[in-house]
Amino acid sequence: MGQNKPMKPSDKLDGWLDYLRETRFFHFDHARDGNEDLQYAKKIIDQLHLNPFRCPVITVTGTNGKGSCVAAMESILLAAGYSVGAITSPHLLTFTERLRFNGKNVDEKKLCAAFTLIVEQEKTLNWQLSYFRFIHTAMIYLVSQENVDVALFEIGLGGRSDSINLIDPSISVITSISLDHCEILGNTREKIAHEKSGIFRKNIPVVCGEEDGAILFEQPLKTLCCDYYQFGQAFKLAKHDSVWSFQAASLYFRNLPYPKIMLRNAAVALQALLLLPLTFKFEETSVIRGLENIHLLGRQDYVRAAVPCLLDVSHNPASVLGLFNKIKDLSVLGKKYAIFNVRQGKDMVSMLTTMLPIIDDWYIPCMDHPAAKRPAEVVEYLLNAGKQARVCSSVEAAYKTIESVAKEADLVIAFGSFDIVSAMYKVMQ
C-alpha cells in the first residue's frame, strides 16, 4: 500500500482506465487477499447505503447465456414501459457497454464522477479495491442514483465472491452450468454450481435454465427455503414453424417471434420477469415487441457483408455446441471459413472437435492478449486433424484473406473469444 501511485485522472474515461489498470489490475493476490478486498467493497457499499436497493434487483449468473438473459429482460421491460439499469460484462467495443440505462450506454462523465467518489470512500478506509471490484462498486452506485424501476445485475465470473453479489437480489437467476474457468471455479459442474449458488438468498426465488438444476442446487435451495423455478418443469417453451410459445403456471404466451438469442435464455428471462411484484404488468404485445428488439453484440450475430459473417463469443464447449446448431440451421450453400483462437486454459480440443465437421478452412490469427494461445499450436492441431489451416498476423488479415477468395454464398464464422469478435466488429465498421 505504501507504493507511490500516479495521480488519478480527473474527467477522461480513458485516463481513468489506464490509471486503474496500472494501479489495480494486479493489486492483490486473489487467494491471499481476495476475501479481504471483498469485505472492503462491502464497507464502501454500506457507507453509501446501497444495500438493500430501492427497486427490485434481478441478479444473473451462469456459465453461458448471462448477457442474453439480461438483454432479453431489459428489452421486454423497456417495451412494457419500465425504466432499467443493467450492469453487464465484458464489453466488446467500448467500456461504457458495461453499464446501460434504458438501453443506452452510461455517460462517461457520470462514470468518472462515480470513480472519484469511490476513491474518496477508499481513503476513509485506507484501502484500494482491486480493478473489477472498484468499477463494479462505482456502477452499483450509479444505478442506485438513477431511480430505475428494475436493476439487472450480471455476474460475469463465479458468484459467491463477486462484488455485485454484495447487493441482495429480489430474484436470482442461473442460466446454465457447464465447465469453464475451472482453474477458479472448480473442475466439475457440482463445484461450479456451488460457486454460482452464492447469489441465492433466504426466501428469494431462484430461476434456473438447467434441467438438472434441482439436483445441482438441492442443498442451498433447501437451506435457504428458496422457491425454485426450473426450465422444463415450472416453465416451458415449444417451437412452432415461425413462432414459439411460452408457458408458466397458468400463463401462456402464444405466437412469440424468434429472438436473436437462444430460446432457452429468452424463456429464463420471461420467467424471471414474471416473478417481479404484481404491480409489474407484461402484456403479450409488450413481450412480442421486447423479443423483436433484442440485439446483443457477439451472440450468434449474423452480419451481412460482401461475405456474410456469423460473430459469436462462444469460448467453451457448451457455447460452441450452441453455435454449431445455429450454423446447421442456417443451411449455408457455400464454404464455411472460421476465424478462431482461444485463451490459454480453455478446452480448445473439445471446441474444435465440435466444429471440425462443418468448417472447411481455418484462419488462426495472432491476438493482442498475453493469455492468447499461440496460433501455431492451434494450426498444428487442425493440420493433424486433416483440415486446411493457416496462421494470420491479425483478425483483420484473416478476414481480408478470406474476403479475397470467398463467394457470396459462403459464410465466415468468427468465434473462440471476446477478443476475436471485438476485432471483427472493428474490421467491419
Secondary structure, 3 states (H helix, E strand, C coil): CCCCCCCCCCCCHHHHHHHHHHHHCCCCCHHHHHHHHHHHHHHHHHHCCCCCCCCCEEEEECCCCHHHHHHHHHHHHHHCCCCEEEECCCCCCCHHHHEEECCEECCHHHHHHHHHHHHHHHHHHCCCCCHHHHHHHHHHHHHHHCCCCEEEEECCCCCCCCHHHHCCCCEEEECCCCCCCHHHHCCCHHHHHHHHHHHCCCCCCEEECCCCHHHHCHHHHHHHCCCEEEECCCEEEEECCCCEEEEECCEEEEEECCCCCCHHHHHHHHHHHCCCCCCCCCCHHHHHHHHHCCCCCCCCEEECCCCCEEECCCCCHHHHHHHHHHHHHHCCCCCEEEEECCECCCCHHHHHHHHCCCCCEEEEECCCCCCECCHHHHHHHHHHCCCEEEEECCHHHHHHHHHHHCCCCCEEEEECCHHHHHHHHHHHC
